[in-house]
Amino acid sequence: MHEEVAAYVLGVLDEQDHEAFERHLDTCADCRARLKELAEVPEALDELKHSPQASEDSR
């Protein structure tokens, strides 16, 4: 389960795995801590994707 934290944060787990991971979070402090560390990654990636520099680099 520990390797699924990033997939969970990025929203790429299927429904069954998503639910299983959420149950796992109830009992795993390590995964909760890692989840907290990665929580801002999707927003940061989205900001990079829409930044003016990203538009210039894609030309």
The first five atom37 places (N, CA, C, CB, O) and aatype in JSON, in Angstrom:
{
  "aatype": [12, 8, 6, 6, 19, 0, 0, 18, 19, 10, 7, 19, 10, 3, 6, 5, 3, 8, 6, 0, 13, 6, 1, 8, 10, 3, 16, 4, 0, 3, 4, 1, 0, 1, 10, 11, 6, 10, 0, 6, 19, 14, 6, 0, 10, 3, 6, 10, 11, 8, 15, 14, 5, 0, 15, 6, 3, 15, 1],
  "atom_mask": [
    [1, 1, 1, 1, 1],
    [1, 1, 1, 1, 1],
    [1, 1, 1, 1, 1],
    [1, 1, 1, 1, 1],
    [1, 1, 1, 1, 1],
    [1, 1, 1, 1, 1],
    [1, 1, 1, 1, 1],
    [1, 1, 1, 1, 1],
    [1, 1, 1, 1, 1],
    [1, 1, 1, 1, 1],
    [1, 1, 1, 0, 1],
    [1, 1, 1, 1, 1],
    [1, 1, 1, 1, 1],
    [1, 1, 1, 1, 1],
    [1, 1, 1, 1, 1],
    [1, 1, 1, 1, 1],
    [1, 1, 1, 1, 1],
    [1, 1, 1, 1, 1],
    [1, 1, 1, 1, 1],
    [1, 1, 1, 1, 1],
    [1, 1, 1, 1, 1],
    [1, 1, 1, 1, 1],
    [1, 1, 1, 1, 1],
    [1, 1, 1, 1, 1],
    [1, 1, 1, 1, 1],
    [1, 1, 1, 1, 1],
    [1, 1, 1, 1, 1],
    [1, 1, 1, 1, 1],
    [1, 1, 1, 1, 1],
    [1, 1, 1, 1, 1],
    [1, 1, 1, 1, 1],
    [1, 1, 1, 1, 1],
    [1, 1, 1, 1, 1],
    [1, 1, 1, 1, 1],
    [1, 1, 1, 1, 1],
    [1, 1, 1, 1, 1],
    [1, 1, 1, 1, 1],
    [1, 1, 1, 1, 1],
    [1, 1, 1, 1, 1],
    [1, 1, 1, 1, 1],
    [1, 1, 1, 1, 1],
    [1, 1, 1, 1, 1],
    [1, 1, 1, 1, 1],
    [1, 1, 1, 1, 1],
    [1, 1, 1, 1, 1],
    [1, 1, 1, 1, 1],
    [1, 1, 1, 1, 1],
    [1, 1, 1, 1, 1],
    [1, 1, 1, 1, 1],
    [1, 1, 1, 1, 1],
    [1, 1, 1, 1, 1],
    [1, 1, 1, 1, 1],
    [1, 1, 1, 1, 1],
    [1, 1, 1, 1, 1],
    [1, 1, 1, 1, 1],
    [1, 1, 1, 1, 1],
    [1, 1, 1, 1, 1],
    [1, 1, 1, 1, 1],
    [1, 1, 1, 1, 1]
  ],
  "atom_positions": [
    [[0.81, -1.21, 0.0], [0.0, 0.0, 0.0], [0.85, 1.27, 0.0], [-0.92, 0.0, 1.19], [0.43, 2.29, -0.54]],
    [[2.01, 1.21, 0.59], [2.82, 2.42, 0.74], [3.19, 3.02, -0.61], [4.08, 2.11, 1.53], [3.32, 4.24, -0.73]],
    [[3.37, 2.19, -1.62], [3.74, 2.68, -2.93], [2.57, 3.33, -3.67], [4.31, 1.56, -3.76], [2.77, 3.93, -4.73]],
    [[1.37, 3.22, -3.14], [0.19, 3.77, -3.8], [-0.13, 5.2, -3.39], [-0.99, 2.9, -3.53], [-1.08, 5.78, -3.9]],
    [[0.64, 5.78, -2.48], [0.36, 7.13, -2.01], [0.36, 8.12, -3.18], [1.39, 7.57, -0.95], [-0.57, 8.91, -3.31]],
    [[1.37, 8.08, -4.01], [1.45, 9.02, -5.13], [0.3, 8.81, -6.11], [2.79, 8.86, -5.87], [-0.29, 9.78, -6.59]],
    [[-0.03, 7.57, -6.4], [-1.15, 7.29, -7.3], [-2.46, 7.81, -6.72], [-1.26, 5.79, -7.58], [-3.3, 8.33, -7.45]],
    [[-2.62, 7.67, -5.42], [-3.81, 8.19, -4.75], [-3.87, 9.71, -4.88], [-3.81, 7.78, -3.25], [-4.91, 10.26, -5.23]],
    [[-2.76, 10.38, -4.61], [-2.7, 11.84, -4.68], [-3.01, 12.32, -6.1], [-1.32, 12.35, -4.24], [-3.71, 13.32, -6.27]],
    [[-2.5, 11.62, -7.08], [-2.71, 12.03, -8.48], [-4.07, 11.6, -9.02], [-1.62, 11.45, -9.34], [-4.44, 11.98, -10.13]],
    [[-4.8, 10.8, -8.24], [-6.14, 10.4, -8.65], [-6.18, 9.36, -9.74], [0.0, 0.0, 0.0], [-7.12, 9.33, -10.54]],
    [[-5.17, 8.49, -9.79], [-5.13, 7.5, -10.87], [-5.5, 6.08, -10.41], [-3.75, 7.48, -11.47], [-5.46, 5.15, -11.21]],
    [[-5.86, 5.92, -9.15], [-6.29, 4.6, -8.68], [-7.71, 4.33, -9.15], [-6.2, 4.51, -7.13], [-8.53, 5.25, -9.21]],
    [[-7.99, 3.08, -9.49], [-9.37, 2.75, -9.82], [-10.19, 2.78, -8.52], [-9.47, 1.34, -10.53], [-9.63, 2.87, -7.43]],
    [[-11.49, 2.69, -8.65], [-12.38, 2.85, -7.5], [-12.08, 1.86, -6.38], [-13.83, 2.7, -7.93], [-12.05, 2.23, -5.21]],
    [[-11.85, 0.61, -6.74], [-11.58, -0.43, -5.74], [-10.27, -0.14, -4.99], [-11.51, -1.81, -6.41], [-10.23, -0.22, -3.76]],
    [[-9.22, 0.19, -5.72], [-7.94, 0.5, -5.08], [-8.01, 1.79, -4.26], [-6.84, 0.62, -6.14], [-7.39, 1.89, -3.2]],
    [[-8.76, 2.75, -4.75], [-8.95, 4.01, -4.03], [-9.6, 3.75, -2.67], [-9.82, 4.99, -4.86], [-9.14, 4.26, -1.64]],
    [[-10.65, 2.97, -2.67], [-11.35, 2.65, -1.42], [-10.46, 1.85, -0.48], [-12.64, 1.88, -1.7], [-10.44, 2.09, 0.72]],
    [[-9.72, 0.89, -1.03], [-8.82, 0.09, -0.2], [-7.73, 0.96, 0.41], [-8.18, -1.05, -1.03], [-7.36, 0.78, 1.57]],
    [[-7.21, 1.89, -0.37], [-6.17, 2.77, 0.15], [-6.72, 3.68, 1.24], [-5.56, 3.61, -0.97], [-6.04, 3.92, 2.23]],
    [[-7.93, 4.17, 1.09], [-8.52, 5.0, 2.13], [-8.7, 4.21, 3.43], [-9.87, 5.55, 1.67], [-8.5, 4.76, 4.51]],
    [[-9.07, 2.95, 3.32], [-9.17, 2.11, 4.53], [-7.79, 1.94, 5.15], [-9.79, 0.72, 4.19], [-7.64, 1.97, 6.37]],
    [[-6.79, 1.75, 4.31], [-5.41, 1.59, 4.78], [-4.95, 2.84, 5.53], [-4.47, 1.29, 3.6], [-4.25, 2.73, 6.54]],
    [[-5.33, 4.01, 5.05], [-4.93, 5.26, 5.7], [-5.39, 5.33, 7.15], [-5.48, 6.45, 4.94], [-4.74, 5.96, 7.99]],
    [[-6.51, 4.68, 7.45], [-7.03, 4.68, 8.83], [-6.05, 4.05, 9.81], [-8.36, 3.95, 8.89], [-6.06, 4.37, 10.99]],
    [[-5.21, 3.15, 9.31], [-4.33, 2.4, 10.21], [-2.84, 2.63, 9.98], [-4.62, 0.95, 10.07], [-2.02, 2.05, 10.69]],
    [[-2.48, 3.46, 9.02], [-1.06, 3.62, 8.68], [-0.62, 5.08, 8.8], [-0.79, 3.1, 7.26], [-0.9, 5.9, 7.93]],
    [[0.06, 5.37, 9.88], [0.55, 6.73, 10.11], [1.59, 7.13, 9.07], [1.15, 6.85, 11.52], [1.66, 8.3, 8.69]],
    [[2.4, 6.19, 8.6], [3.42, 6.5, 7.59], [2.77, 7.0, 6.3], [4.28, 5.25, 7.3], [3.23, 7.98, 5.71]],
    [[1.73, 6.32, 5.86], [1.06, 6.74, 4.62], [0.33, 8.06, 4.81], [0.07, 5.65, 4.16], [0.29, 8.89, 3.9]],
    [[-0.25, 8.28, 5.98], [-0.9, 9.56, 6.25], [0.12, 10.7, 6.19], [-1.61, 9.54, 7.62], [-0.17, 11.77, 5.66]],
    [[1.3, 10.47, 6.75], [2.35, 11.48, 6.72], [2.82, 11.74, 5.29], [3.55, 11.05, 7.6], [2.99, 12.89, 4.88]],
    [[3.01, 10.68, 4.53], [3.44, 10.81, 3.13], [2.37, 11.53, 2.31], [3.75, 9.42, 2.51], [2.68, 12.35, 1.46]],
    [[1.12, 11.2, 2.58], [0.0, 11.84, 1.89], [0.01, 13.34, 2.16], [-1.34, 11.22, 2.32], [-0.2, 14.15, 1.26]],
    [[0.26, 13.71, 3.39], [0.32, 15.12, 3.75], [1.45, 15.82, 2.99], [0.52, 15.28, 5.28], [1.29, 16.95, 2.54]],
    [[2.59, 15.14, 2.86], [3.73, 15.7, 2.13], [3.42, 15.92, 0.65], [4.94, 14.78, 2.26], [3.86, 16.89, 0.05]],
    [[2.65, 15.01, 0.08], [2.38, 15.04, -1.37], [1.09, 15.76, -1.74], [2.34, 13.65, -1.9], [0.78, 15.89, -2.92]],
    [[0.33, 16.21, -0.77], [-1.0, 16.75, -1.03], [-1.0, 17.92, -2.01], [-1.62, 17.19, 0.26], [-1.98, 18.11, -2.73]],
    [[0.05, 18.69, -2.05], [0.09, 19.87, -2.92], [0.66, 19.58, -4.31], [0.89, 20.95, -2.26], [0.71, 20.48, -5.15]],
    [[1.08, 18.37, -4.56], [1.7, 18.04, -5.84], [0.77, 18.26, -7.03], [2.17, 16.6, -5.83], [1.19, 18.89, -8.0]],
    [[-0.48, 17.78, -7.01], [-1.33, 17.99, -8.19], [-1.52, 19.47, -8.52], [-2.69, 17.34, -7.96], [-1.49, 19.85, -9.69]],
    [[-1.71, 20.29, -7.51], [-1.88, 21.73, -7.74], [-0.6, 22.34, -8.32], [-2.26, 22.45, -6.44], [-0.66, 23.16, -9.24]],
    [[0.54, 21.94, -7.79], [1.82, 22.45, -8.29], [2.04, 22.04, -9.74], [2.98, 21.95, -7.41], [2.51, 22.84, -10.55]],
    [[1.7, 20.8, -10.08], [1.85, 20.34, -11.46], [0.93, 21.12, -12.39], [1.55, 18.84, -11.56], [1.32, 21.46, -13.51]],
    [[-0.28, 21.39, -11.94], [-1.23, 22.14, -12.74], [-0.73, 23.57, -12.97], [-2.61, 22.17, -12.06], [-0.85, 24.1, -14.07]],
    [[-0.17, 24.17, -11.93], [0.38, 25.52, -12.07], [1.54, 25.54, -13.08], [0.86, 26.05, -10.71], [1.64, 26.45, -13.89]],
    [[2.39, 24.54, -13.02], [3.5, 24.46, -13.97], [3.0, 24.31, -15.4], [4.42, 23.29, -13.62], [3.53, 24.91, -16.33]],
    [[1.98, 23.5, -15.55], [1.43, 23.24, -16.88], [0.87, 24.52, -17.5], [0.34, 22.17, -16.8], [0.92, 24.69, -18.72]],
    [[0.33, 25.4, -16.67], [-0.3, 26.62, -17.17], [0.58, 27.86, -17.03], [-1.59, 26.84, -16.46], [0.11, 28.97, -17.26]],
    [[1.82, 27.69, -16.65], [2.7, 28.84, -16.48], [3.15, 29.36, -17.84], [3.93, 28.46, -15.62], [3.23, 28.6, -18.81]],
    [[3.43, 30.66, -17.93], [3.92, 31.22, -19.2], [5.2, 30.54, -19.69], [4.18, 32.72, -19.05], [5.37, 30.35, -20.9]],
    [[6.08, 30.17, -18.79], [7.32, 29.5, -19.18], [7.03, 28.17, -19.85], [8.23, 29.29, -17.94], [7.69, 27.81, -20.83]],
    [[6.04, 27.43, -19.34], [5.69, 26.14, -19.94], [5.18, 26.34, -21.36], [4.62, 25.42, -19.09], [5.49, 25.55, -22.24]],
    [[4.4, 27.4, -21.59], [3.9, 27.68, -22.93], [5.04, 28.0, -23.89], [2.91, 28.84, -22.9], [5.04, 27.55, -25.04]],
    [[6.01, 28.77, -23.42], [7.15, 29.12, -24.27], [8.01, 27.91, -24.58], [8.0, 30.2, -23.59], [8.52, 27.77, -25.69]],
    [[8.18, 27.03, -23.6], [9.02, 25.85, -23.79], [8.41, 24.86, -24.77], [9.26, 25.16, -22.47], [9.13, 24.08, -25.39]],
    [[7.09, 24.88, -24.93], [6.44, 23.91, -25.8], [6.5, 24.32, -27.27], [5.0, 23.72, -25.38], [6.06, 23.56, -28.14]],
    [[7.03, 25.49, -27.55], [7.1, 25.96, -28.95], [8.22, 25.34, -29.7], [7.25, 27.45, -29.01], [8.41, 25.63, -30.89]]
  ]
}
